[in-house]
Amino acid sequence: MFANSIAFNPAEPKSALAQVPSQGGVFALFADDERAEPYVSRTPNLRRRLARFLDARPTQSKRLRLTEKIARIEYSVTGSDFESLLLLYRVSAQVFGATVRKRMHLRAPYFLRMAMENAYPRLYVTNRITKAGRDNLFGPFPSRAAAEKFMDETLNLFLLRRCHEDLHPDPAFPGCIYSEMKMCLAPCFKGCTDERYGEEAARIHAFLKTRGANLIEKLLAERDGASAALEFERAAQLHAKLQKVEAVVSLVSPAVQQLSNMRALILQPSAEPESVALFLLSNGVLTGPARYPVTGMRLHHERSRSTSLYLAPVAVEAVPLAAPVQLTSHDGLQERLDHAIALLESENNKTKLSSETVSDHLCLLKRWYYRPQTQRAGEIFFALEDSQFPKKQILRGISRVFTATQKEEAGDALRPAF
């Protein structure tokens, strides 16, 4: 399960702890009794956390005194909190089974679902993922409240029904307030034909699939056409409607995608030197990391990076210039990226796509993605309409992630130890 394993001797705990690096990672503590469950956790500093658990000093808290009970330490070094979170889930799922959700407090994320199988489709919020319904699921949202707000604002743009009952259209039915306000086509009392209601359902499905892009493009074309025809009143009405649609679209993040077409590449700092870690989200499952070496890559804003004089301001001797780096061609960098993506896709195709696994992985993605921007390391790139990744933007993102990692490491080196 882990990359490293160390035999632990309670009589000499320092010898084992000296082998553990002071880096972030995931670890497990195993007892002599193989039937006992291991203690599995993640930490930003492996040596410090294990020293806290396995220190044999008498002043240590009794609740943390594990020195005499541990026989083996296993750990893997990770380069980011995202990688630690994903590795912790994989290990915990292998050790603890279905109880991993309770242990890691994983709650299924919320989606908007279009019930297209219904004779009169409707839109509602759900956190239930089914294989048959992935074409009609759009998310994940940061919370149920966010999903409900976006749903309400979206329905205000269309004439879809908001009731939850299975409809049996009857012309004698009085309808509801939405039909009276002309905010619903009122299929409940045959206020429209079934074909007209199906067209409205298809419009809102396309709106969700494109995150409003199709409707915005249509309104832009109609507004410009009305303006060119000197129909300024109509152009003003279309412009006001366009602003309303753009306000609704602004409520949803780029992470809200059609589940069946959701593909993304996540860039994270790597534990290995001179590289960036890549993770693939496809079919609702996260795979990776795949290592992308940055050798020969022109770094982002390299001219503004700190110089050796800044890093060592008290140096009295001249610092020799580093040997020039042979830059790799753009085609070579893209081939390197294609190879890493191919490895991730091959691994993804081997993963079992159960609804529980998809729900857990999307919960991990949501937990990372919806953090405040200042607390979220790395970048994410979603696939385009043709399912291809924007590779030029990804290469620039790799450069930014690596440069940010180098600056953070340089800052840690200059920071006092106390």
ChimeraX attribute file (.defattr): number of C-alpha atoms within 10 A of each C-alpha:
attribute: neighborCount
match mode: 1-to-1
recipient: residues
	/A:1	15
	/A:2	14
	/A:3	9
	/A:4	12
	/A:5	15
	/A:6	14
	/A:7	12
	/A:8	23
	/A:9	15
	/A:10	18
	/A:11	10
	/A:12	12
	/A:13	17
	/A:14	15
	/A:15	12
	/A:16	19
	/A:17	20
	/A:18	11
	/A:19	10
	/A:20	22
	/A:21	14
	/A:22	15
	/A:23	18
	/A:24	22
	/A:25	26
	/A:26	25
	/A:27	29
	/A:28	23
	/A:29	21
	/A:30	21
	/A:31	20
	/A:32	11
	/A:33	11
	/A:34	9
	/A:35	8
	/A:36	9
	/A:37	13
	/A:38	19
	/A:39	13
	/A:40	17
	/A:41	19
	/A:42	21
	/A:43	19
	/A:44	18
	/A:45	16
	/A:46	22
	/A:47	20
	/A:48	15
	/A:49	16
	/A:50	20
	/A:51	17
	/A:52	15
	/A:53	17
	/A:54	23
	/A:55	20
	/A:56	19
	/A:57	9
	/A:58	8
	/A:59	8
	/A:60	13
	/A:61	12
	/A:62	8
	/A:63	7
	/A:64	12
	/A:65	17
	/A:66	18
	/A:67	20
	/A:68	15
	/A:69	15
	/A:70	19
	/A:71	17
	/A:72	17
	/A:73	22
	/A:74	18
	/A:75	22
	/A:76	21
	/A:77	26
	/A:78	24
	/A:79	20
	/A:80	19
	/A:81	20
	/A:82	23
	/A:83	24
	/A:84	22
	/A:85	21
	/A:86	19
	/A:87	23
	/A:88	21
	/A:89	22
	/A:90	14
	/A:91	19
	/A:92	23
	/A:93	16
	/A:94	12
	/A:95	15
	/A:96	13
	/A:97	11
	/A:98	12
	/A:99	12
	/A:100	19
	/A:101	17
	/A:102	9
	/A:103	12
	/A:104	14
	/A:105	10
	/A:106	17
	/A:107	14
	/A:108	21
	/A:109	24
	/A:110	26
	/A:111	28
	/A:112	24
	/A:113	26
	/A:114	22
	/A:115	17
	/A:116	17
	/A:117	10
	/A:118	10
	/A:119	13
	/A:120	18
	/A:121	21
	/A:122	20
	/A:123	23
	/A:124	18
	/A:125	18
	/A:126	17
	/A:127	18
	/A:128	15
	/A:129	20
	/A:130	14
	/A:131	11
	/A:132	8
	/A:133	16
	/A:134	16
	/A:135	17
	/A:136	20
	/A:137	28
	/A:138	27
	/A:139	25
	/A:140	27
	/A:141	24
	/A:142	21
	/A:143	13
	/A:144	17
	/A:145	12
	/A:146	14
	/A:147	23
	/A:148	18
	/A:149	13
	/A:150	19
	/A:151	18
	/A:152	14
	/A:153	16
	/A:154	21
	/A:155	17
	/A:156	15
	/A:157	14
	/A:158	15
	/A:159	19
	/A:160	25
	/A:161	22
	/A:162	17
	/A:163	13
	/A:164	9
	/A:165	8
	/A:166	11
	/A:167	13
	/A:168	13
	/A:169	13
	/A:170	13
	/A:171	12
	/A:172	9
	/A:173	12
	/A:174	12
	/A:175	17
	/A:176	13
	/A:177	10
	/A:178	16
	/A:179	18
	/A:180	12
	/A:181	8
	/A:182	10
	/A:183	17
	/A:184	23
	/A:185	21
	/A:186	24
	/A:187	22
	/A:188	24
	/A:189	17
	/A:190	16
	/A:191	17
	/A:192	13
	/A:193	11
	/A:194	13
	/A:195	9
	/A:196	13
	/A:197	22
	/A:198	15
	/A:199	11
	/A:200	18
	/A:201	23
	/A:202	15
	/A:203	16
	/A:204	23
	/A:205	24
	/A:206	15
	/A:207	17
	/A:208	25
	/A:209	20
	/A:210	14
	/A:211	22
	/A:212	20
	/A:213	16
	/A:214	14
	/A:215	18
	/A:216	18
	/A:217	12
	/A:218	11
	/A:219	19
	/A:220	15
	/A:221	13
	/A:222	16
	/A:223	23
	/A:224	16
	/A:225	14
	/A:226	17
	/A:227	15
	/A:228	11
	/A:229	10
	/A:230	11
	/A:231	13
	/A:232	14
	/A:233	11
	/A:234	15
	/A:235	21
	/A:236	14
	/A:237	11
	/A:238	19
	/A:239	17
	/A:240	13
	/A:241	16
	/A:242	19
	/A:243	13
	/A:244	15
	/A:245	20
	/A:246	15
	/A:247	12
	/A:248	20
	/A:249	20
	/A:250	13
	/A:251	13
	/A:252	20
	/A:253	15
	/A:254	13
	/A:255	20
	/A:256	20
	/A:257	22
	/A:258	23
	/A:259	22
	/A:260	17
	/A:261	19
	/A:262	20
	/A:263	22
	/A:264	21
	/A:265	22
	/A:266	22
	/A:267	26
	/A:268	28
	/A:269	28
	/A:270	24
	/A:271	19
	/A:272	14
	/A:273	11
	/A:274	14
	/A:275	20
	/A:276	24
	/A:277	26
	/A:278	26
	/A:279	23
	/A:280	26
	/A:281	23
	/A:282	21
	/A:283	17
	/A:284	25
	/A:285	22
	/A:286	26
	/A:287	22
	/A:288	21
	/A:289	22
	/A:290	21
	/A:291	20
	/A:292	21
	/A:293	19
	/A:294	19
	/A:295	14
	/A:296	14
	/A:297	19
	/A:298	16
	/A:299	17
	/A:300	18
	/A:301	10
	/A:302	10
	/A:303	8
	/A:304	7
	/A:305	13
	/A:306	11
	/A:307	10
	/A:308	13
	/A:309	11
	/A:310	10
	/A:311	13
	/A:312	11
	/A:313	9
	/A:314	8
	/A:315	11
	/A:316	7
	/A:317	6
	/A:318	8
	/A:319	10
	/A:320	7
	/A:321	7
	/A:322	6
	/A:323	6
	/A:324	6
	/A:325	10
	/A:326	10
	/A:327	12
	/A:328	13
	/A:329	12
	/A:330	13
	/A:331	9
	/A:332	13
	/A:333	21
	/A:334	15
	/A:335	12
	/A:336	15
	/A:337	19
	/A:338	13
	/A:339	14
	/A:340	20
	/A:341	20
	/A:342	12
	/A:343	15
	/A:344	22
	/A:345	17
	/A:346	11
	/A:347	14
	/A:348	20
	/A:349	13
	/A:350	8
	/A:351	13
	/A:352	10
	/A:353	15
	/A:354	13
	/A:355	13
	/A:356	15
	/A:357	16
	/A:358	22
	/A:359	24
	/A:360	22
	/A:361	21
	/A:362	23
	/A:363	21
	/A:364	21
	/A:365	22
	/A:366	19
	/A:367	16
	/A:368	17
	/A:369	20
	/A:370	15
	/A:371	12
	/A:372	8
	/A:373	9
	/A:374	6
	/A:375	10
	/A:376	15
	/A:377	18
	/A:378	25
	/A:379	17
	/A:380	19
	/A:381	19
	/A:382	19
	/A:383	18
	/A:384	13
	/A:385	9
	/A:386	7
	/A:387	12
	/A:388	11
	/A:389	17
	/A:390	13
	/A:391	15
	/A:392	11
	/A:393	11
	/A:394	20
	/A:395	19
	/A:396	14
	/A:397	20
	/A:398	27
	/A:399	21
	/A:400	18
	/A:401	23
	/A:402	25
	/A:403	18
	/A:404	16
	/A:405	19
	/A:406	15
	/A:407	13
	/A:408	11
	/A:409	12
	/A:410	13
	/A:411	12
	/A:412	11
	/A:413	11
	/A:414	10
	/A:415	9
	/A:416	7
	/A:417	6
	/A:418	3
